[in-house]
């Protein structure tokens, strides 16, 4: 019995993962697209957030497509955070596809096909369809089951609106739907005549006093007006890639679930494009251009950049947002150097949004938000020390220290993270600067070491100084 008493049963309904950007809820802008100092998990970067807000507004209105925006800045300046904020601000209606520049290199699919699929995923299509529905309040429902237990069920339902009341005979399929949805007298329901789908909207206000105990999920709605049978316009939102997959496989829409889409022929895409244009002219559908976000875009090569150059000129192209932390570097696949590793002709088409390093005050605010997100209590002195560590090392190192410091504090059964916990974590885990310093000091004791490394570093510093001097000359002119 002693063993059985120790058994703990947990009812896990939802597993929450805390990610690097799970605290971001939007771009943190007000009604006139001005950036608040701290809002929706975003801190600082006011200029970049305001610029991103204008892009979001234009995407919502469907005014721009085929534009290219570049988020450029040093590492840990919140480029991906702004992209996540854009996705949150756009909502579920607007398609948003996120990918890394290195994702396109695969043995199963060529690079241009991977980019084509990503572009098509980012273009939504709203298809309008008119269906006949029966909407009203269930007055009485009667389902007769056969005495033998086998055979078809027979049922009748009386439904009403504020203007009329009608009896309907129910078929076996709809009776099953009624039983599944647990429909009873007093419910407001809709029945789709074409598919036979039954949806419960809620309970009628007239039945609100009938029951003393109602669940928290119970919704009370007004009894519908007018006729029971109505014509309703239903809007389905699908991406062009989903239509491509359905039309390119023998097993149709099941390819969406299997995941093995493979390469899609250009002929299929051309036929779908012509059909979509036809639907647009007839008013059956409208295109909803979304956003394709490509992180680490310097990983794309010259072939990909050439393809994007042409793809952005298409009528059905989404807004492409790229992010990079590279300076003047080689374009992958060539020997030429270019700003951000992007060819000049594509760079010329881009609107460039710059992100700047965070101030010490902003870093403290970000760390405070991350502590709340990770459900860690931290003392004000410890937060100050963590902020100082972030300015000396990096923001990412400080954020990663929060959970480890919390575990150290729990080990000594403390309610919150103190300065001593931060010191303990700082001594246990090295940051990039201290790790590099140790390697330089003890490089002779490691297996291999490169004598040319100090020379390379000196050359890099010299190049950076030259770039800064050139930038100052441009600003002076």
LOMAR-784879 format. One line per field, with one value per residue (C-alpha): residue in one letter; chain; x, y, z; residue number from 1. Coordinates in steps of 0.25 Angstrom, whole numbers, plus 2048, in hexadecimal, padded with zeros to 3 digits. Example, Ala and Ser with C-alpha at 12.3 -4.5 7.8 and 13.67 -1.06 7.14 Angstrom:
<atoms>
resn	(A  S)
chain	(A  A)
c1	(831  837)
c2	(7EE  7FC)
c3	(81F  81D)
resi	(1  2)
</atoms>
This chain:
<atoms>
resn	(X  X  X  X  X  X  X  X  X  X  X  X  X  X  X  X  X  X  X  X  X  X  X  X  X  X  X  X  X  X  X  X  X  X  X  X  X  X  X  X  X  X  X  X  X  X  X  X  X  X  X  X  X  X  X  X  X  X  X  X  X  X  X  X  X  X  X  X  X  X  X  X  X  X  X  X  X  X  X  X  X  X  X  X  X  X  X  X  X  X  X  X  X  X  X  X  X  X  X  X  X  X  X  X  X  X  X  X  X  X  X  X  X  X  X  X  X  X  X  X  X  X  X  X  X  X  X  X  X  X  X  X  X  X  X  X  X  X  X  X  X  X  X  X  X  X  X  X  X  X  X  X  X  X  X  X  X  X  X  X  X  X  X  X  X  X  X  X  X  X  X  X  X  X  X  X  X  X  X  X  X  X  X  X  X  X  X  X  X  X  X  X  X  X  X  X  X  X  X  X  X  X  X  X  X  X  X  X  X  X  X  X  X  X  X  X  X  X  X  X  X  X  X  X  X  X  X  X  X  X  X  X  X  X  X  X  X  X  X  X  X  X  X  X  X  X  X  X  X  X  X  X  X  X  X  X  X  X  X  X  X  X  X  X  X  X  X  X  X  X  X  X  X  X  X  X  X  X  X  X  X  X  X  X  X  X  X  X  X  X  X  X  X  X  X  X  X  X  X  X  X  X  X  X  X  X  X  X  X  X  X  X  X  X  X  X  X  X  X  X  X  X  X  X  X  X  X  X  X  X  X  X  X  X  X  X  X  X  X  X  X  X  X  X  X  X  X  X  X  X  X  X  X  X  X  X  X  X  X  X  X  X  X  X  X  X  X  X  X  X  X  X  X  X  X  X  X  X  X  X  X  X  X  X  X  X  X  X  X  X  X  X  X  X  X  X  X  X  X  X  X  X  X  X  X  X  X  X  X  X  X  X  X  X  X  X  X  X  X  X  X  X  X  X  X  X  X  X  X  X  X  X  X  X  X  X  X  X  X  X  X  X  X  X  X  X  X  X  X  X  X  X  X  X  X  X  X  X  X  X  X  X  X  X  X  X  X  X  X  X  X  X  X  X  X  X  X)
chain	(A  A  A  A  A  A  A  A  A  A  A  A  A  A  A  A  A  A  A  A  A  A  A  A  A  A  A  A  A  A  A  A  A  A  A  A  A  A  A  A  A  A  A  A  A  A  A  A  A  A  A  A  A  A  A  A  A  A  A  A  A  A  A  A  A  A  A  A  A  A  A  A  A  A  A  A  A  A  A  A  A  A  A  A  A  A  A  A  A  A  A  A  A  A  A  A  A  A  A  A  A  A  A  A  A  A  A  A  A  A  A  A  A  A  A  A  A  A  A  A  A  A  A  A  A  A  A  A  A  A  A  A  A  A  A  A  A  A  A  A  A  A  A  A  A  A  A  A  A  A  A  A  A  A  A  A  A  A  A  A  A  A  A  A  A  A  A  A  A  A  A  A  A  A  A  A  A  A  A  A  A  A  A  A  A  A  A  A  A  A  A  A  A  A  A  A  A  A  A  A  A  A  A  A  A  A  A  A  A  A  A  A  A  A  A  A  A  A  A  A  A  A  A  A  A  A  A  A  A  A  A  A  A  A  A  A  A  A  A  A  A  A  A  A  A  A  A  A  A  A  A  A  A  A  A  A  A  A  A  A  A  A  A  A  A  A  A  A  A  A  A  A  A  A  A  A  A  A  A  A  A  A  A  A  A  A  A  A  A  A  A  A  A  A  A  A  A  A  A  A  A  A  A  A  A  A  A  A  A  A  A  A  A  A  A  A  A  A  A  A  A  A  A  A  A  A  A  A  A  A  A  A  A  A  A  A  A  A  A  A  A  A  A  A  A  A  A  A  A  A  A  A  A  A  A  A  A  A  A  A  A  A  A  A  A  A  A  A  A  A  A  A  A  A  A  A  A  A  A  A  A  A  A  A  A  A  A  A  A  A  A  A  A  A  A  A  A  A  A  A  A  A  A  A  A  A  A  A  A  A  A  A  A  A  A  A  A  A  A  A  A  A  A  A  A  A  A  A  A  A  A  A  A  A  A  A  A  A  A  A  A  A  A  A  A  A  A  A  A  A  A  A  A  A  A  A  A  A  A  A  A  A  A  A  A  A  A  A  A  A  A  A  A  A  A  A  A)
c1	(800  80C  810  803  801  80D  808  805  7FB  7FD  7F2  7FA  7F1  7FB  80A  810  81E  825  82D  837  82C  81F  81E  81B  80C  80D  815  811  80B  800  7F4  7FD  808  811  81A  818  824  820  814  810  81D  825  82F  837  83A  82F  833  834  826  820  825  820  813  811  814  80A  7FF  802  802  7F4  7EE  7F4  7FA  808  80D  81B  822  82F  833  840  842  851  859  863  860  856  84F  841  840  839  831  82C  828  820  819  815  80F  808  803  7FE  7F5  7F1  7EA  7F6  800  80E  819  826  833  842  84B  852  844  844  850  84A  84D  83E  83B  842  844  83B  830  831  831  825  81D  821  81C  80F  80C  80D  801  7F3  7E7  7D9  7CF  7C0  7B5  7A6  79F  791  790  785  787  77E  77A  777  769  767  770  76B  773  76D  777  773  76E  778  784  787  782  780  77D  771  770  768  76D  765  76C  768  76D  766  75D  75A  75A  75C  75D  768  76A  778  780  78A  796  791  78B  79A  79F  794  798  7A7  7A5  79B  790  784  778  77C  789  78B  791  794  793  79B  791  79C  7A5  79C  7A5  79F  7A5  7A0  7A1  79D  790  784  783  774  77A  784  77C  778  785  78B  799  79F  7AD  7B7  7B8  7A9  7A6  798  794  787  77D  77F  776  770  76E  774  77A  785  790  79D  7AA  7B6  7C4  7CF  7DE  7E8  7F7  7FB  804  7F9  7F2  7FE  800  7F2  7F2  800  7FE  7F5  7F1  7ED  7EB  7F1  7FF  7FD  7FD  808  812  819  815  821  824  817  817  817  80B  803  806  803  7F5  7F2  7F7  7EE  7E2  7E5  7E5  7D8  7D2  7D6  7D0  7C3  7C3  7C4  7D1  7DB  7EA  7F0  7FF  806  814  820  82B  839  843  852  84F  85F  85E  857  860  860  856  84C  84E  84C  83F  839  83C  833  829  827  822  816  808  806  812  812  819  827  82E  83D  846  855  860  86C  874  87B  87D  87E  872  870  874  87D  88A  883  881  875  86D  866  86B  85F  861  860  854  84B  850  84C  83D  83D  838  843  83F  84A  84A  854  85A  852  855  858  84A  843  84B  847  838  83A  840  834  82A  832  832  822  821  82A  822  82F  82F  83B  840  843  852  853  84C  856  862  85B  85A  868  86C  864  86B  878  876  869  85A  858  862  85A  84D  852  857  849  844  852  852  844  848  854  84B  841  84C  84E  83F  83E  832  839  846  851  85E  866  85E  862  870  870  86A  874  87F  87A  876  880  87C  882  88C  892  892  89A  8A4  8A6  8A9  8B3  8BA  8BA  8BA  8C7  8C1  8B5  8B6  8B7  8B9  8BB  8C6  8BF  8B3  8B9  8BD  8AE  8A9  8B2  8AE  89F  8A1  8A8  89D  892  89A  89B  88B  889  892  88A  87D  882  886  878  871  87B  878)
c2	(800  809  808  80B  818  81E  81C  82A  82C  838  83D  844  84C  856  856  864  866  872  876  882  88B  885  892  89A  89D  8A8  8B4  8BD  8C8  8D2  8D6  8E0  8D5  8DC  8D2  8D2  8D0  8C3  8BC  8AE  8A8  8B2  8BB  8C6  8C6  8D1  8D5  8C6  8C3  8CF  8CB  8BD  8C2  8CA  8BD  8B5  8C0  8BF  8B0  8B0  8BA  8B1  8BD  8B7  8AA  8A6  8B0  8AC  8B1  8AF  8AF  8B2  8B3  8AE  8A0  8A1  8AD  8A7  8A5  897  89D  8A8  89D  895  8A2  8A5  897  899  8A7  8A1  896  889  88E  893  887  889  87F  87F  877  878  87B  86D  865  865  85C  84E  841  83F  84C  857  865  86C  862  864  873  872  86A  874  87F  878  874  883  887  885  883  887  87E  883  879  87A  86F  86D  86B  869  872  872  86E  85F  85F  850  844  836  82A  81C  810  803  7F9  7EE  7F7  7F6  7FD  80C  817  820  82E  83B  849  856  862  871  87F  88C  88C  87D  86F  862  853  84B  83C  838  82E  824  82C  839  831  82C  83A  83F  834  837  846  843  84C  84E  857  866  865  86E  866  867  85C  85C  856  853  84B  848  84E  852  85D  862  871  871  871  87A  886  881  874  87C  87A  86B  866  869  863  867  865  870  86D  86F  87B  881  887  88E  886  889  892  890  883  876  873  87D  87F  882  885  87D  881  876  87B  872  874  872  867  85F  860  85C  850  84B  84C  846  839  82D  82B  83A  842  836  83A  846  83D  833  83F  838  843  842  84B  851  853  861  85D  85A  868  86F  868  86C  87B  87C  876  880  88C  887  886  894  899  892  897  889  88A  895  894  897  899  896  896  88D  88F  88A  88A  889  88D  88E  87F  880  87F  887  87D  87F  88E  88E  886  88F  89B  895  88F  89D  8A3  899  89D  893  896  898  8A2  89C  8A0  89C  89D  89D  8A1  8A1  8AD  8AE  89F  895  892  883  87C  887  88E  89C  8A4  8AB  8B2  8A7  89D  8A1  8A4  8B3  8B2  8AB  8B4  8C0  8BB  8B9  8C3  8C1  8C2  8C3  8BE  8C4  8BF  8C0  8C9  8C4  8C9  8C1  8B5  8B5  8B6  8AB  8A2  8A6  8A1  894  892  893  88A  87F  881  884  88E  897  8A1  8AF  8AF  8A1  8A8  8B3  8A9  8A1  8AE  8B2  8A4  8A5  8B2  8AC  89F  89D  89E  890  88B  893  88D  87F  881  884  876  870  87B  877  869  86D  875  86A  860  869  86A  879  880  889  88A  892  898  88B  882  88B  88B  87C  87A  884  87C  86F  873  87A  885  887  891  889  87C  883  889  87B  875  880  87E  86E  86C  864  85A  857  84D  857  866  870  879  882  885  892  897  894  89B  8A7  8A7  8A7  8B3  8BA  8B8  8BC  8C9  8CC  8CA  8D3  8DE  8DC  8DD  8EA  8F0  8ED  8F4  900  902)
c3	(800  803  7F5  7EF  7F7  7F0  7E2  7DD  7D1  7C9  7BF  7B4  7AB  7A5  7A4  7A3  79E  7A1  794  791  78C  793  79C  78F  78D  782  77D  789  781  784  77B  773  771  77B  783  792  79B  7A0  79B  796  79B  791  797  790  781  77F  771  76C  773  76D  75F  761  765  758  750  759  756  747  747  74F  744  739  732  731  72B  725  72F  736  744  74A  759  75B  768  772  779  785  780  77E  76F  771  77C  773  769  773  778  769  768  775  771  763  76B  765  759  752  74E  755  751  758  754  755  749  74B  74A  73B  73A  739  731  72E  728  720  726  71D  720  72F  72D  723  72E  739  730  72D  73C  73E  735  73A  731  737  730  731  731  733  73B  740  74F  759  765  771  77F  782  789  789  785  784  780  780  780  77C  787  781  782  773  768  764  76E  76B  771  770  774  776  773  774  772  777  76B  768  76D  764  766  75F  75D  761  759  75F  75C  763  76F  771  770  77A  784  782  785  790  78A  794  795  796  78E  782  777  768  75E  751  746  73D  746  752  75C  769  771  77F  781  78F  798  797  7A1  7A3  7A9  7B2  7BF  7BC  7C2  7CF  7CC  7BE  7BA  7B8  7A9  7A7  79E  79E  790  78B  783  774  76C  75E  757  75B  74E  74A  740  746  740  745  743  743  744  73E  739  72A  72F  735  727  720  729  727  718  716  71D  71A  728  729  736  73E  739  742  74E  749  748  73C  731  729  71D  716  707  702  6F8  705  70B  6FD  6FC  70B  708  6FC  704  710  706  700  70E  712  705  709  717  71D  723  728  72A  738  736  743  748  746  750  74D  759  756  748  745  745  737  72B  71E  717  722  721  712  714  71F  715  70B  715  71B  70E  70D  70F  71A  723  732  73A  73D  74A  74B  757  758  762  757  753  746  742  736  72F  730  723  71E  721  722  72F  731  73D  746  73C  732  724  721  717  722  72C  724  724  733  73E  749  758  761  76F  77A  786  793  79E  7AC  7B1  7A5  7A8  7B7  7B2  7A8  7B4  7BD  7B2  7B0  7BF  7BF  7B3  7B9  7C6  7CE  7DA  7DA  7E4  7DF  7E2  7DB  7CF  7CF  7CF  7C4  7BC  7BE  7B9  7AD  7A9  7AB  7A5  79C  79E  79A  7A5  7B0  7AB  7AB  7BA  7BF  7C0  7C5  7D0  7D3  7D5  7DE  7E6  7E8  7EC  7F8  7FA  7F7  7F3  7E8  7E1  7E9  7E5  7EA  7E0  7D4  7D9  7DA  7CC  7C6  7CC  7C7  7B9  7AF  7A6  798  79C  7A8  7A0  795  79F  7A5  797  795  7A2  7A1  792  793  79B  792  786  77B  77B  76F  76F  765  76E  774  766  761  76D  76A  75C  760  769  75E  755  75F  762  753  752  75D  757  74A  751  758  74B  744  750  74F  741)
resi	(1  2  3  4  5  6  7  8  9  10  11  12  13  14  15  16  17  18  19  20  21  22  23  24  25  26  27  28  29  30  31  32  33  34  35  36  37  38  39  40  41  42  43  44  45  46  47  48  49  50  51  52  53  54  55  56  57  58  59  60  61  62  63  64  65  66  67  68  69  70  71  72  73  74  75  76  77  78  79  80  81  82  83  84  85  86  87  88  89  90  91  92  93  94  95  96  97  98  99  100  101  102  103  104  105  106  107  108  109  110  111  112  113  114  115  116  117  118  119  120  121  122  123  124  125  126  127  128  129  130  131  132  133  134  135  136  137  138  139  140  141  142  143  144  145  146  147  148  149  150  151  152  153  154  155  156  157  158  159  160  161  162  163  164  165  166  167  168  169  170  171  172  173  174  175  176  177  178  179  180  181  182  183  184  185  186  187  188  189  190  191  192  193  194  195  196  197  198  199  200  201  202  203  204  205  206  207  208  209  210  211  212  213  214  215  216  217  218  219  220  221  222  223  224  225  226  227  228  229  230  231  232  233  234  235  236  237  238  239  240  241  242  243  244  245  246  247  248  249  250  251  252  253  254  255  256  257  258  259  260  261  262  263  264  265  266  267  268  269  270  271  272  273  274  275  276  277  278  279  280  281  282  283  284  285  286  287  288  289  290  291  292  293  294  295  296  297  298  299  300  301  302  303  304  305  306  307  308  309  310  311  312  313  314  315  316  317  318  319  320  321  322  323  324  325  326  327  328  329  330  331  332  333  334  335  336  337  338  339  340  341  342  343  344  345  346  347  348  349  350  351  352  353  354  355  356  357  358  359  360  361  362  363  364  365  366  367  368  369  370  371  372  373  374  375  376  377  378  379  380  381  382  383  384  385  386  387  388  389  390  391  392  393  394  395  396  397  398  399  400  401  402  403  404  405  406  407  408  409  410  411  412  413  414  415  416  417  418  419  420  421  422  423  424  425  426  427  428  429  430  431  432  433  434  435  436  437  438  439  440  441  442  443  444  445  446  447  448  449  450  451  452  453  454  455  456  457  458  459  460  461  462  463  464  465  466  467  468  469  470  471  472  473  474  475  476  477)
</atoms>
